[in-house]
Amino acid sequence: MLPFGPMLGLFLLGAQAQKPDPPQAAPGYRLVFSDDFRKIDLSPDGRGAHTWYEGLWHYTKHAPLRNIRPGAHGLRLVWERGQPQPDTTISTISADGKQQHAWRYGYFEARMKWKPEAGAWPAFWLLASLNQYPTEMGELDIFEGNGHYPLSFFATLHDWQRDPDHPEKLTDVRNNAPNNRFDLPPGTDFNRFHTYGVLWEPERITWFFDGRPLHSEPCYPIFKRQDLSLVLGMQMGSDWQVGNAKGVTARNMTLSVDWVRVWQK
């Protein structure tokens, strides 16, 4: 487990002021990270000791920092047509991988809303850093939305491994598709705030929507060996291809995040 130092103390002070109760999905857990995004400690250049970093360590292009907007009603991650990177993402991994807030096991939850429309691809997920784990990388998608499926909750595990003959290539050697799409009740409106969560335990991973369990999967071995960092983003892409503008008419799309929290035993 990576140390948080003084920054963790600030998170806990804020959390104590709010006094959120442990979620029903994780009785007996304690709050170890909380951000309500009224302000955001965002690195200006992807490096240094900060809470959040724009993009991910492997991105070569970047979204404008103006599209990451904290405020009285939480965080707005805005994709706008024409920006260099086809998504606006923040993570707790620095660009060089030297600074990160990461966890192994726990309950991870965010309260979010977004508009289902062609090309909208909001995502709340956990990812390891290849700077720390150079040959294999776990990815736990807590929630992915797809504007073409306005009543579906997508949740996927990935085990990425580097090809020894082609070091630049990562192969998804294991995932839980096609058992990763869960249809929600009629009347569910993603335009309204909902909570999206996952309980990551040593033997099992369980996804939650508004505090109710949706599905469980066995924990792959890779998830027992790695610490994972938080990622939040609004991606643009059709047919599960980031940057694919087929059918996309929106000039901008927004993921609004009221808060994000991490609980551990």
NUTITOR-417880 format. One line per field, with one value per residue (C-alpha): x, y, z. Coordinates in nm, 2 decimals. Layout:
BEGIN
xx	X/...
yy	Y/...
zz	Z/...
***
This chain:
BEGIN
xx	0.00/0.15/0.17/-0.04/0.15/0.00/-0.23/-0.43/-0.48/-0.64/-0.87/-0.97/-1.04/-1.27/-1.44/-1.49/-1.66/-1.91/-1.93/-2.05/-2.17/-2.00/-2.19/-2.41/-2.18/-1.88/-1.98/-1.69/-1.48/-1.31/-1.29/-0.94/-1.00/-1.27/-1.30/-1.61/-1.43/-1.53/-1.17/-0.93/-0.56/-0.47/-0.12/-0.05/0.19/0.12/0.40/0.47/0.30/-0.07/-0.40/-0.51/-0.34/-0.48/-0.50/-0.31/0.07/0.05/-0.13/0.07/-0.21/-0.39/-0.73/-0.74/-0.72/-1.01/-1.24/-1.17/-1.40/-1.44/-1.72/-1.99/-2.18/-1.88/-1.66/-1.74/-1.53/-1.61/-1.52/-1.55/-1.53/-1.18/-0.98/-0.65/-0.73/-1.07/-1.15/-1.11/-0.97/-0.82/-0.63/-0.43/-0.12/0.13/0.26/0.59/0.44/0.64/0.35/0.03/-0.25/-0.33/-0.51/-0.54/-0.89/-1.17/-1.51/-1.49/-1.78/-1.87/-2.19/-2.22/-2.46/-2.43/-2.64/-2.68/-2.62/-2.44/-2.06/-2.10/-1.86/-1.83/-1.59/-1.51/-1.23/-0.91/-0.58/-0.23/0.07/0.31/0.59/0.54/0.44/0.62/0.50/0.13/-0.14/-0.48/-0.78/-1.10/-1.38/-1.62/-1.86/-1.86/-2.16/-2.25/-2.48/-2.63/-2.75/-2.92/-3.03/-2.71/-2.43/-2.11/-1.85/-1.54/-1.22/-0.91/-0.57/-0.33/0.01/0.30/0.41/0.77/0.83/0.66/0.72/0.50/0.20/-0.04/-0.27/-0.60/-0.54/-0.84/-1.17/-1.52/-1.69/-1.96/-2.08/-2.02/-2.34/-2.62/-2.96/-3.11/-3.48/-3.70/-3.71/-3.35/-3.22/-2.85/-2.92/-2.98/-2.72/-2.67/-2.40/-2.17/-1.95/-1.74/-1.64/-1.30/-1.21/-0.93/-1.15/-1.44/-1.53/-1.89/-2.04/-2.32/-2.56/-2.74/-2.62/-2.76/-2.54/-2.55/-2.30/-1.99/-1.69/-1.40/-1.09/-0.82/-0.47/-0.34/-0.57/-0.41/-0.07/-0.12/-0.23/-0.47/-0.53/-0.85/-0.95/-1.26/-1.33/-1.57/-1.46/-1.60/-1.63/-1.88/-1.86/-1.63/-1.35/-1.22/-1.22/-1.46/-1.70/-1.95/-2.30/-2.17/-2.35/-2.28/-2.04/-1.96/-2.04/-2.01/-1.96/-2.06/-1.91/-2.05/-1.79/-1.57/-1.48/-1.26/-1.32/-1.10/-1.10
yy	0.00/0.33/0.60/0.91/1.14/1.47/1.47/1.18/1.37/1.65/1.41/1.26/1.59/1.68/1.34/1.38/1.71/1.54/1.23/0.99/0.66/0.34/0.21/-0.10/-0.28/-0.24/-0.26/-0.21/-0.03/0.31/0.60/0.65/0.89/1.14/1.43/1.65/1.86/2.20/2.26/2.03/1.97/1.92/1.90/2.17/1.96/1.60/1.58/1.67/1.58/1.64/1.45/1.44/1.45/1.52/1.22/0.90/0.82/0.68/0.97/1.17/1.43/1.61/1.77/2.14/2.20/2.44/2.14/2.01/2.23/2.20/2.40/2.42/2.14/1.91/1.83/1.87/1.68/1.82/1.68/1.94/1.88/1.96/1.90/1.72/1.42/1.25/1.23/1.45/1.23/1.27/1.01/0.97/0.86/1.12/1.13/0.97/0.72/0.85/1.00/0.81/0.74/0.37/0.10/-0.28/-0.39/-0.18/-0.02/0.25/0.47/0.79/0.99/1.10/1.20/1.23/1.25/0.94/1.05/0.92/0.89/0.95/0.72/0.82/0.60/0.54/0.29/0.16/0.10/-0.01/0.18/0.01/0.23/0.03/-0.31/-0.32/-0.66/-0.69/-0.45/-0.49/-0.28/-0.27/-0.08/0.02/0.18/0.26/0.42/0.40/0.66/0.41/0.20/0.44/0.17/-0.03/-0.05/-0.19/-0.33/-0.51/-0.67/-0.67/-0.84/-0.67/-0.83/-0.69/-0.89/-0.99/-0.99/-0.65/-0.45/-0.16/-0.39/-0.48/-0.78/-0.82/-1.18/-1.21/-1.02/-1.10/-1.00/-1.08/-1.11/-0.74/-0.56/-0.52/-0.37/-0.14/-0.10/0.10/0.46/0.48/0.82/0.87/1.25/1.23/1.16/0.80/0.62/0.37/0.14/-0.17/-0.39/-0.54/-0.83/-1.08/-1.35/-1.16/-0.83/-0.70/-0.41/-0.18/0.07/0.30/0.07/-0.24/-0.53/-0.60/-0.87/-1.05/-1.20/-1.41/-1.19/-1.26/-1.33/-1.00/-0.81/-0.97/-0.85/-0.48/-0.15/0.04/0.41/0.60/0.73/0.94/1.06/1.16/0.99/1.04/0.73/0.51/0.13/0.12/0.31/0.62/0.91/0.74/1.03/0.81/0.94/1.20/1.53/1.68/1.97/1.89/1.62/1.63/1.39/1.55/1.40/1.51/1.31/1.01/0.79/0.50/0.27/0.00/-0.25
zz	0.00/-0.10/0.17/0.15/0.39/0.48/0.18/0.32/0.65/0.45/0.28/0.61/0.77/0.48/0.51/0.89/0.83/0.59/0.82/0.55/0.69/0.56/0.26/0.31/0.06/0.29/0.66/0.89/0.63/0.69/0.46/0.33/0.04/-0.04/-0.28/-0.34/-0.61/-0.47/-0.54/-0.72/-0.66/-1.03/-1.15/-1.41/-1.61/-1.51/-1.26/-0.90/-0.57/-0.64/-0.60/-0.97/-1.30/-1.64/-1.87/-1.83/-1.83/-2.18/-2.35/-2.60/-2.65/-2.38/-2.31/-2.23/-1.85/-1.89/-1.95/-1.60/-1.39/-1.02/-0.85/-0.59/-0.76/-0.80/-1.10/-1.46/-1.71/-2.06/-2.39/-2.67/-3.04/-3.18/-2.87/-2.92/-2.70/-2.77/-2.40/-2.09/-1.81/-1.47/-1.27/-0.95/-1.15/-1.25/-1.61/-1.51/-1.27/-0.98/-0.79/-0.74/-0.50/-0.53/-0.34/-0.33/-0.23/-0.09/-0.19/-0.45/-0.52/-0.71/-0.75/-1.11/-1.40/-1.77/-2.09/-2.30/-2.66/-2.96/-2.88/-2.50/-2.31/-1.95/-1.74/-1.38/-1.34/-1.17/-1.35/-1.26/-1.40/-1.64/-1.49/-1.17/-1.33/-1.66/-1.80/-1.69/-1.59/-1.43/-1.52/-1.33/-1.50/-1.22/-1.48/-1.84/-2.01/-2.38/-2.53/-2.76/-2.47/-2.23/-1.98/-1.97/-1.70/-1.85/-1.60/-1.72/-1.58/-1.80/-1.76/-2.00/-2.07/-2.27/-2.58/-2.52/-2.90/-2.94/-2.62/-2.75/-2.77/-2.49/-2.52/-2.34/-2.24/-2.01/-1.95/-1.85/-2.18/-2.29/-1.93/-1.86/-1.96/-1.71/-1.81/-1.56/-1.48/-1.72/-1.61/-1.50/-1.61/-1.63/-1.66/-1.28/-1.02/-0.93/-0.73/-0.91/-0.70/-0.68/-0.39/-0.46/-0.23/-0.26/-0.41/-0.56/-0.73/-0.71/-0.89/-0.74/-0.88/-0.63/-0.35/-0.50/-0.62/-1.00/-1.06/-0.92/-1.08/-0.94/-0.88/-1.14/-1.00/-1.14/-0.90/-0.60/-0.70/-0.79/-0.65/-0.87/-0.91/-0.98/-1.32/-1.42/-1.77/-2.04/-2.36/-2.71/-2.93/-3.11/-3.14/-2.84/-3.02/-2.85/-3.10/-3.34/-3.43/-3.64/-3.56/-3.31/-3.34/-3.00/-2.98/-2.62/-2.36/-1.99/-1.70/-1.37/-1.05/-0.72/-0.52/-0.52/-0.22/-0.13/0.18/0.31/0.60
***
